[in-house]
Amino acid sequence: SALQTIAGRLFANREGRVDPQALQSSLQQQIGYRVPSRSIAMSVLGGYCFALLASGGILAKRKRLDALSWLVPGITITATVVLVAIGIAHTTSVPSKIALGQLLEIAPQTNEARVTGLAAIYDHRSRNIDLTAEHRNWLIPSASDQSAIQRLVWSDDDRVTASDMETNAGSIGFASMHGQVAMLEHVALEAEFNESGLVGKLRTGELGTATDAVIVAPPAPALAVALNDDGIFTANEEQVLSAEQYIASTLMTDEQRRRQDYFRALLNPGDTFVFPRRPSVFFWCNPVDVGIRMPEGFLVAGSALAVAPLEIRRTPPDTAFRVPSTFLEMTAAQGQAKSSAYNRRTGQWVKGLTVASETPLRFQLPAEVLPCELSTATLTIRINAPSRELQVKTYRTTESQLVRAFRSPIRSEEHTSELQSHLNLVCRLLLEK
């Protein structure tokens, strides 16, 4: 009908905006059985030890230590039964839970955050619930049945209510979240380039503690940011991550693996739009309150991925600096023939080429360090080219100079199924006078 067409256009995900459905798989994995806390186990074991000591002391005073032959097994069996009962109680039932996942896009000028997210709603029984949001923020449930009628009530006080949402026992429903909040404090990463690399401080404001921070500047590789307790960091080329890697930890937890999967879905180079449009810092924090009233009887948990602006100050004159490859823009060299082997938009090389080609590349330094005089540069190449030759050249005007040639660059590395060769060399750049 005409109303269905209009509603579809109003609520459809716009081109160039992040689709909250990318969070669906991650939120589903957060709903499940609860693991008993360590405090419960420590309390049971502590009571067990206290009972043994107390009973032993009492029996020693009465000179009846022979009674320990049946008292110790009795206390041990009792503690074992309590631990087993606690484990069964936590693994035979899944509590009603709402898992929230938010993406906070913080505007650099106004400190306002646009909130886009998803809520996974699990209920152990079937019932009708209402989801209410304040200040024109929305939490729109996804219809499980296309024939079902759902109402979204927008009152005069800018309150939006998704009424008569039905939960099905044992199944997970989803609701899309859209809203906007004003941050009370400035949220950004303030930094500059010096001889150690990129140094600065991440200001999170009321977002609290930041974890798994990373600088993203598509299509360049991401840069890991190791923060101390005050949010201060130093990052250089050693913190540059591999392609499609956004978590610096070698051994990742289940939560970090979910974050890695969400990063890859969010920053897919095959998308028709570039996100983010400018270098930004991504970090995980607690979800923000957008005025959404959750129904009673649900355990609410979740996390948020904040996208904050990157504010780089100019490097002072006569100061040595190092620039990680994340901030180098790689384009086809001016005055040279462009090659189709490299896609500038996605930052990827075309796979499966069988004909030899020459691709002139130009590496542009960030404006915050210009003008400057370059001394050295490190070129790292990861390539799998058996039975072929790789030549690295430098250009001066239209003339090229061979730096080094590699025959059959290939090497098998542990813990990976790909054959790669890591060729590291330092060459002095040819400067124009």
Buried (B, 14 or more C-beta within 10 A) or exposed (E): EEEEEEEEEEEEEEEEBBBBEBBBEBBBBBBEEEEBEEEEEEEBEEBBEEBBEEBBEEBEEEEEEEEBEEBBEEBEEBBEEBBEEBEEEBEEEBBBBBBBBBBBBBBBEEBEBBBBBBBBBBBEEEEEBEBBBBEEBBBBBBEBEEEEEBEBEEEEEEBBBBEEBBBBEEEBBBBBBBBBBEBEEBBBBBBBBBEEBBBBBBBBBEBEEBEBBBBBBBBBBBBBBEBEEEBEBBBBBEBBBEEEBBBBEEEBEEBBBBBBBBBBBBBEBEBEEBBBEEBBBBBBBBBBEBBBEBBEEBEEEBBBBBBBBBBBEEBEEEEEBBBBBBBBEBEBBEEBEEEEEBEEEBBEEEEEEEEEEEBBEBBEBBEBBEEBEEEEBEBEBEBEBEEEEBEBEBBEEEEBEEEEEBEEBBEEEEEEEEBBBEBEEEBEEEEEE
